């Protein structure tokens, strides 16, 4: 039964994510967002102008800014692993391996927490809920949205949205731009994207009214997605606790007698 619920939750998540991606693509790649008459902007003859930075046409009067205008961008760090007391605390600390293993749009825990001592000992930064984490090396481009305050190791560049931007728009924008962002990577052993290069990377700013409409639609999808993630993680934990007991015979699955006499309390 737990496995069936997990499969159902994964299917719900896939469908919701497909809807959110399609909405982003339709509104902000094809530019067929609803105009003042509720019609698709570009397809209905909305004025488009060439933008040299993006090397493409964008809606008239829209502006292109730098990622540093859209979000504060932070590096992460790792407390010394030689000091045991740096770990095992209650501060959520994320590594690229956590995102790779969880394979989820949202993150709220990692394999290891760090202590306040560990946090104070290094230059990692506490990120608020609804920050965007992007792995910046080995590999470049794993993306996840924080659902609790957390910090990361040095394998990330993390984005805290500023006024006029929301984390979901930045998430889909960066994901769509990942091939260009990966080209910014430098290094001999492995490629890494620098904070400075990301700060100068262009981003298309959405007009405020349209952003509110976008956020009202995508935020409700995201809430349902995260709820299904929590349910799936709970079922996985129950499964992992029960399987060893079943394997060594400590518990067994037995049919239970059900009283179907509805005339009695």
Kinemage of the C-alpha trace (Angstrom):
@kinemage 1
@onewidth
@group {chain A} dominant
@subgroup {mainchain}
@vectorlist {calphas} color= white
{ca unk a 1} P 0.000 0.000 0.000
{ca unk a 2} L 2.816 2.417 0.876
{ca unk a 3} L 4.471 1.731 -2.480
{ca unk a 4} L 1.199 2.477 -4.288
{ca unk a 5} L 0.876 5.779 -2.429
{ca unk a 6} L 4.481 6.667 -3.322
{ca unk a 7} L 3.832 5.962 -6.998
{ca unk a 8} L 0.677 8.071 -6.859
{ca unk a 9} L 2.514 10.979 -5.258
{ca unk a 10} L 5.297 10.807 -7.832
{ca unk a 11} L 2.727 10.887 -10.636
{ca unk a 12} L 1.003 13.898 -9.070
{ca unk a 13} L 4.371 15.641 -8.768
{ca unk a 14} L 5.269 14.943 -12.399
{ca unk a 15} L 1.939 16.272 -13.633
{ca unk a 16} L 2.130 19.434 -11.538
{ca unk a 17} L 5.722 20.066 -12.622
{ca unk a 18} L 4.788 19.582 -16.272
{ca unk a 19} L 2.008 22.148 -15.836
{ca unk a 20} L 4.333 24.679 -14.191
{ca unk a 21} L 6.995 24.220 -16.871
{ca unk a 22} L 4.427 24.609 -19.629
{ca unk a 23} L 3.087 27.785 -18.059
{ca unk a 24} L 6.590 29.260 -17.776
{ca unk a 25} L 7.406 28.345 -21.374
{ca unk a 26} L 4.125 29.720 -22.729
{ca unk a 27} L 4.321 32.994 -20.825
{ca unk a 28} L 8.043 33.783 -20.680
{ca unk a 29} L 9.685 31.938 -23.586
{ca unk a 30} L 6.957 32.182 -26.219
{ca unk a 31} L 5.649 35.421 -24.611
{ca unk a 32} L 2.011 34.416 -24.962
{ca unk a 33} L 1.079 35.571 -21.461
{ca unk a 34} L -2.413 37.135 -21.175
{ca unk a 35} L -2.478 40.719 -22.459
{ca unk a 36} L -4.838 43.415 -21.120
{ca unk a 37} L -7.677 41.761 -23.070
{ca unk a 38} L -6.870 38.272 -21.854
{ca unk a 39} L -5.451 37.246 -25.237
{ca unk a 40} L -1.994 35.674 -25.825
{ca unk a 41} L 0.366 38.661 -26.133
{ca unk a 42} L 2.736 37.756 -28.970
{ca unk a 43} L 0.277 35.665 -30.999
{ca unk a 44} L -2.194 38.553 -30.863
{ca unk a 45} L 0.277 41.032 -32.308
{ca unk a 46} L 1.868 42.380 -29.128
{ca unk a 47} L 4.830 44.623 -29.894
{ca unk a 48} L 8.228 42.905 -29.671
{ca unk a 49} L 11.662 44.574 -29.681
{ca unk a 50} L 15.157 43.164 -30.175
{ca unk a 51} L 17.319 42.878 -27.038
{ca unk a 52} L 21.026 42.727 -27.664
{ca unk a 53} L 21.967 41.134 -24.315
{ca unk a 54} L 19.543 38.234 -24.679
{ca unk a 55} L 20.031 38.074 -28.458
{ca unk a 56} L 16.298 37.726 -29.005
{ca unk a 57} L 13.080 39.709 -29.185
{ca unk a 58} L 11.271 40.538 -25.945
{ca unk a 59} L 7.992 42.375 -25.238
{ca unk a 60} L 8.121 46.144 -25.638
{ca unk a 61} L 9.033 48.050 -22.440
{ca unk a 62} L 10.322 44.941 -20.654
{ca unk a 63} L 13.784 45.355 -19.139
{ca unk a 64} L 16.827 43.116 -18.759
{ca unk a 65} L 18.770 43.286 -15.502
{ca unk a 66} L 21.641 41.373 -13.920
{ca unk a 67} L 21.065 38.406 -11.632
{ca unk a 68} L 22.557 40.562 -8.866
{ca unk a 69} L 19.535 42.879 -9.307
{ca unk a 70} L 17.167 39.933 -8.944
{ca unk a 71} L 18.725 38.184 -5.943
{ca unk a 72} L 21.447 38.250 -3.342
{ca unk a 73} L 23.906 35.526 -4.344
{ca unk a 74} L 25.784 33.634 -1.631
{ca unk a 75} L 28.597 31.100 -1.488
{ca unk a 76} L 28.594 28.190 0.937
{ca unk a 77} L 31.320 26.569 3.023
{ca unk a 78} L 32.227 23.417 4.964
{ca unk a 79} L 33.146 23.306 8.667
{ca unk a 80} L 36.281 21.333 9.451
{ca unk a 81} L 35.463 17.624 9.377
{ca unk a 82} L 38.342 17.036 11.796
{ca unk a 83} L 36.294 18.658 14.564
{ca unk a 84} L 33.473 16.270 15.443
{ca unk a 85} L 31.529 18.891 17.394
{ca unk a 86} L 31.052 20.902 14.194
{ca unk a 87} L 28.453 18.323 13.137
{ca unk a 88} L 25.314 16.734 14.536
{ca unk a 89} L 23.529 19.954 15.467
{ca unk a 90} L 20.166 21.274 14.322
{ca unk a 91} L 21.299 23.492 11.411
{ca unk a 92} L 20.341 21.993 8.041
{ca unk a 93} L 23.409 21.866 5.796
{ca unk a 94} L 23.166 20.807 2.152
{ca unk a 95} L 25.726 19.370 -0.275
{ca unk a 96} L 25.348 18.682 -4.020
{ca unk a 97} L 25.207 14.983 -3.156
{ca unk a 98} L 22.006 15.636 -1.177
{ca unk a 99} L 20.313 17.159 -4.219
{ca unk a 100} L 21.621 14.428 -6.503
{ca unk a 101} L 20.242 11.681 -4.253
{ca unk a 102} L 16.918 13.360 -3.440
{ca unk a 103} L 16.240 14.417 -7.059
{ca unk a 104} L 13.568 16.841 -5.918
{ca unk a 105} L 12.497 20.395 -6.682
{ca unk a 106} L 12.408 21.110 -2.940
{ca unk a 107} L 14.929 20.530 -0.173
{ca unk a 108} L 14.352 20.602 3.574
{ca unk a 109} L 16.983 18.226 4.961
{ca unk a 110} L 20.405 16.822 4.126
{ca unk a 111} L 22.447 13.799 5.137
{ca unk a 112} L 24.253 15.751 7.866
{ca unk a 113} L 23.365 18.732 10.033
{ca unk a 114} L 25.955 21.073 11.456
{ca unk a 115} L 26.129 22.660 14.904
{ca unk a 116} L 26.169 26.357 15.761
{ca unk a 117} L 29.885 25.936 16.418
{ca unk a 118} L 30.358 24.507 12.941
{ca unk a 119} L 28.323 27.295 11.384
{ca unk a 120} L 30.325 29.984 13.208
{ca unk a 121} L 33.620 28.344 12.217
{ca unk a 122} L 33.205 28.802 8.460
{ca unk a 123} L 31.872 31.282 5.903
{ca unk a 124} L 28.646 29.497 4.979
{ca unk a 125} L 25.493 31.641 5.018
{ca unk a 126} L 22.060 30.964 6.507
{ca unk a 127} L 19.477 31.112 3.732
{ca unk a 128} L 15.772 31.796 4.341
{ca unk a 129} L 12.907 29.598 3.207
{ca unk a 130} L 12.254 29.940 -0.543
{ca unk a 131} L 15.855 30.504 -1.498
{ca unk a 132} L 17.160 28.873 -4.667
{ca unk a 133} L 20.132 26.509 -4.435
{ca unk a 134} L 22.207 25.883 -7.563
{ca unk a 135} L 25.166 23.514 -7.541
{ca unk a 136} L 28.041 25.416 -9.108
{ca unk a 137} L 30.508 22.553 -9.551
{ca unk a 138} L 30.637 18.778 -9.814
{ca unk a 139} L 28.056 19.086 -11.336
{ca unk a 140} L 26.897 22.536 -12.402
{ca unk a 141} L 23.139 23.030 -12.451
{ca unk a 142} L 21.389 20.936 -9.802
{ca unk a 143} L 18.532 23.187 -8.652
{ca unk a 144} L 16.308 23.081 -5.591
{ca unk a 145} L 14.141 25.452 -3.558
{ca unk a 146} L 14.633 25.557 0.210
{ca unk a 147} L 11.573 24.845 2.333
{ca unk a 148} L 13.321 25.563 5.646
{ca unk a 149} L 16.128 27.925 6.659
{ca unk a 150} L 19.388 26.165 5.773
{ca unk a 151} L 22.966 26.626 4.627
{ca unk a 152} L 25.193 24.859 2.084
{ca unk a 153} L 28.728 23.756 1.434
{ca unk a 154} L 31.020 25.451 -1.081
{ca unk a 155} L 29.511 23.522 -3.992
{ca unk a 156} L 26.637 26.000 -4.332
{ca unk a 157} L 25.716 29.469 -5.404
{ca unk a 158} L 22.427 30.303 -3.688
{ca unk a 159} L 19.908 32.997 -4.597
{ca unk a 160} L 17.732 34.969 -2.165
{ca unk a 161} L 15.168 36.861 -4.287
{ca unk a 162} L 14.932 40.638 -3.996
{ca unk a 163} L 11.792 42.746 -4.299
{ca unk a 164} L 10.258 42.404 -7.741
{ca unk a 165} L 11.299 38.775 -8.173
{ca unk a 166} L 10.062 35.451 -6.812
{ca unk a 167} L 11.946 32.203 -6.329
{ca unk a 168} L 9.790 30.216 -8.760
{ca unk a 169} L 10.426 32.581 -11.662
{ca unk a 170} L 14.186 32.569 -10.903
{ca unk a 171} L 14.096 28.757 -10.659
{ca unk a 172} L 12.574 28.290 -14.113
{ca unk a 173} L 14.591 31.101 -15.672
{ca unk a 174} L 17.910 29.664 -14.497
{ca unk a 175} L 16.912 26.144 -15.465
{ca unk a 176} L 16.062 27.349 -18.968
{ca unk a 177} L 19.393 29.207 -19.131
{ca unk a 178} L 21.540 26.351 -17.764
{ca unk a 179} L 23.353 25.621 -21.057
{ca unk a 180} L 24.638 29.228 -21.081
{ca unk a 181} L 25.441 29.180 -17.368
{ca unk a 182} L 27.436 25.957 -17.764
{ca unk a 183} L 29.555 27.703 -20.398
{ca unk a 184} L 30.678 30.158 -17.709
{ca unk a 185} L 32.398 27.340 -15.813
{ca unk a 186} L 36.181 27.454 -15.535
{ca unk a 187} L 38.783 25.178 -13.953
{ca unk a 188} L 41.097 22.313 -14.805
{ca unk a 189} L 40.026 19.520 -12.431
{ca unk a 190} L 36.325 20.348 -12.723
{ca unk a 191} L 34.374 23.307 -14.031
{ca unk a 192} L 32.980 25.833 -11.554
{ca unk a 193} L 30.786 28.893 -12.054
{ca unk a 194} L 31.912 31.922 -10.070
{ca unk a 195} L 29.673 34.224 -8.064
{ca unk a 196} L 30.977 37.214 -10.018
{ca unk a 197} L 30.001 35.707 -13.379
{ca unk a 198} L 26.532 34.863 -12.081
{ca unk a 199} L 26.061 38.374 -10.730
{ca unk a 200} L 26.595 39.747 -14.253
{ca unk a 201} L 24.374 37.153 -15.941
{ca unk a 202} L 21.272 38.745 -17.559
{ca unk a 203} L 17.718 38.094 -16.414
{ca unk a 204} L 14.453 39.305 -17.910
{ca unk a 205} L 12.317 41.186 -15.404
{ca unk a 206} L 8.557 40.579 -15.391
{ca unk a 207} L 6.185 43.547 -14.971
{ca unk a 208} L 4.740 43.553 -11.448
{ca unk a 209} L 1.125 42.858 -12.397
{ca unk a 210} L 2.059 39.878 -14.528
{ca unk a 211} L 4.400 38.586 -11.846
{ca unk a 212} L 1.568 38.578 -9.296
{ca unk a 213} L -0.621 36.634 -11.723
{ca unk a 214} L 2.204 34.159 -12.432
{ca unk a 215} L 2.927 33.685 -8.736
{ca unk a 216} L -0.721 33.116 -7.825
{ca unk a 217} L -0.842 30.216 -10.279
{ca unk a 218} L 2.521 28.554 -9.769
{ca unk a 219} L 2.637 28.942 -5.976
{ca unk a 220} L -0.485 26.817 -5.491
{ca unk a 221} L 1.051 24.085 -7.675
{ca unk a 222} L 4.276 24.232 -5.649
{ca unk a 223} L 2.415 23.895 -2.353
{ca unk a 224} L 0.703 20.740 -3.593
{ca unk a 225} L 4.029 19.395 -4.871
{ca unk a 226} L 5.792 19.914 -1.567
{ca unk a 227} L 2.920 18.314 0.340
{ca unk a 228} L 3.257 15.201 -1.822
{ca unk a 229} L 7.034 15.213 -1.207
{ca unk a 230} L 6.464 15.193 2.564
{ca unk a 231} L 3.940 12.362 2.255
{ca unk a 232} L 6.306 10.317 0.084
{ca unk a 233} L 9.221 10.833 2.499
{ca unk a 234} L 7.006 9.735 5.407
{ca unk a 235} L 6.008 6.569 3.546
{ca unk a 236} L 9.647 5.824 2.663
{ca unk a 237} L 10.599 6.120 6.324
{ca unk a 238} L 7.803 3.735 7.335
{ca unk a 239} L 8.871 1.285 4.631
{ca unk a 240} L 12.530 1.423 5.699
{ca unk a 241} L 11.558 0.791 9.329
{ca unk a 242} L 9.243 -2.114 8.534
{ca unk a 243} L 11.263 -4.012 5.925
{ca unk a 244} L 14.037 -5.225 8.298
{ca unk a 245} L 11.393 -6.389 10.790
{ca unk a 246} L 9.567 -8.292 8.057
{ca unk a 247} L 12.793 -9.844 6.782
{ca unk a 248} L 13.864 -11.214 10.160
{ca unk a 249} L 10.356 -12.348 11.125
{ca unk a 250} L 9.810 -9.887 13.981
{ca unk a 251} L 6.522 -8.838 12.384
{ca unk a 252} L 4.225 -10.485 9.887
{ca unk a 253} L 1.455 -9.326 7.599
{ca unk a 254} L -1.778 -10.928 8.743
{ca unk a 255} L -5.336 -10.281 7.592
{ca unk a 256} L -7.417 -8.483 10.198
{ca unk a 257} L -11.038 -9.087 11.037
{ca unk a 258} L -13.236 -6.138 10.105
{ca unk a 259} L -16.659 -5.626 11.645
{ca unk a 260} L -18.905 -4.418 8.833
{ca unk a 261} L -22.097 -4.259 10.911
{ca unk a 262} L -22.920 -0.580 10.484
{ca unk a 263} L -25.877 -0.830 12.858
{ca unk a 264} L -23.521 -0.949 15.847
{ca unk a 265} L -21.250 1.813 17.176
